[in-house]
């Protein structure tokens, strides 16, 4: 049972890593190879938590609740700090097992999910545009402004701030036609 459960979860986690890797270089996504490596780390921690915790499933399940609290606040931290926390949870899962395994599993899964589910900064449709503050791994304030029509085929344009950098975008015919940095690189 342990091998079958781990193989099933492992296959799903590999698919998530492959999805993250396929998004490297996509316009307005800010997915880079270090982010893919972080996703692989989170997946490995989740799988390790599952493997070490399946011997005591009740304790594994008990680790989910404290993990949700950790996973809720941890995206506010810089990615290297989150990686250190993940490594610490993995070490605890191997050394202590039980609840620590459930925490490693749940926090690892949470970070795989929020990293893979992160949408682009700008999304265009035929009659609207939406922007967000950028991916969780870019820690800094953000803002957006825009203008344009509201009907099918109209053009929308605007600016958005992701971290400390400013970008201009244009949406035409329901797609992102332009997304480029407008301030000088540091």
N, C-alpha and C positions, 0 to 999 in steps of 0.2 A: 504494500500500500504506500509506503514511504517513497519508493522509487517512482511509482505511477503518479502520485500527487505532485512530486517535485518535477517530474518530466512534463506534466501538463502545464503547470505554472511556469516552468522554465521556457517552454515553447511560446507561451503568451508574452513573456517578458522579452524574449528574443525578437518577436514580431514588433513589440513596442520600440526596441532599440533600432531595428531596421527602419521603422517609420520615421523616427527622429533623424536617422542618418539620411533618409531620402529627402528631408526638408532642408538640409544644409544648402545655403546659397539662395533659397527662395526669397523673393522680394518681400520685404516688410515683416519677415519672421524672426530675424536675429538668431537663427539656429546656427551654431558653429560646431566644429569638431570637439572643442572642450565641453560644450553642453551635451553632446552625444556621449562623451566619455563619462560625464557626470551621471547621465541616464543609465549607462551600463553599471556604474558603481551602485546606484540606488537599486537596480535590478538584482545585482549580486547580493546586496545586503538583504533584500527581501527573500531571495531564494535561500540564503544561509539561515535566516530566521525561520523559514518554513522547515528546512531540513533538521535543524536542531530542536525545533519545538514539537514536531509531530509525535515524539515519544510521550508527550504529556499534553494532549490537545486541550484540556481544560485550562491549563496555565497559559498555553499559546493564545487561546481566546481571551483570557483575562488581560493580556498585554495590549489588546487593541484599544481599550478606552484611554489609558494614559498616552498611547501613541497618537491618538487623534488630537489630544491637546498639544503635543509636541509638533505634530504636522501642521497644526493651525497657525502657530506663531513662527515657526522656523522659516517660512518663505521671506520674512522681513530681514533675515540675516543675509550677508553676502554668501555667494555660492561656495567659496573655500571653507567658510565656517560650517555650512551645512554638510559639506563633504567630511569634515572632521567629526561632526556629530554622527553621521552615518557610519563612519569607521569605528567610532566608540560603541555604537549600538551593536555592530557586528562582533566586536571583541566581547562585549557583555553576553551576547547570544551564545557564543562558543564557550565562554567560561562559566556562565551562570545557568544558562538555558531558561526554561520556564517562562515567566512573564517577560523577561528580556528578549526571548525569541519572538514572542508576539509583538513586542514593540519594534524590533528590527524588521519583521515582516510588514507590519502596517505602515511604518514611516517610509520604508523603502518603496512599497507599492504606491503610497500617496505621492511621493516625489516622481516616480515614473509617470503616474497619471497626470499630475499637473504640468509636467514638462512636455509630455506628448500632446496633451489637450490644449496647450497654449496656442491661441490663434494668431493670425497676423495682426500687426498694429493697425492696419487700415484694411477694411473689407468693403468692397463696392458691390452694389446691386443695380438693377435697372433704374430704380427710382430713389435710391438713398445711399448714404455712405455711413459707416460706423467706424469709430476709432476707439482704441483702448490705451491704457497707460503703458503698454509694452510688457514684455515678459518679466516674470518674477525675478529672474536672475540679473536684471539690470535695476539696481537699487538706486532710485533717485526720483524726485518729483517729475511730473509730466503735465502737459497741457496740450490742447488742440483747438484749432479754429478752422472754419471752412465757409465756403459759399457755393452757390450753384442752384440750378433748377431742381424741381421735384418730379418731373415727368419722365417717362421712358425716353431714352436716347439723350437726355440732358447731360451736361458736363458738370462735374463737381470738382472743386479744387480747394486746397487748404494746406495748413501746416500742422505739424505735430511735434512735440518734444518727447524724446525717449531718453531717459537719463539726462545727461547734460548736452545732448546733441539735438539739433533741429532738422526736420525733414519736410520737404514739400511734396505733395501728392496731387495727382489728377486722376479722376475716375471718368472713363468714357465707355459708353455702351455696356454698362454693367461690369466692367473689369478695371483693374488698376493699370492705368496707362503709364504712370510716372510715379516713382518714389525715389527721391534723391536727397542726399544730405545738403543742407544749405549753408551751414557754418563751416568754417575752416577746420580741418583736423588739427588736433593738438599734438 
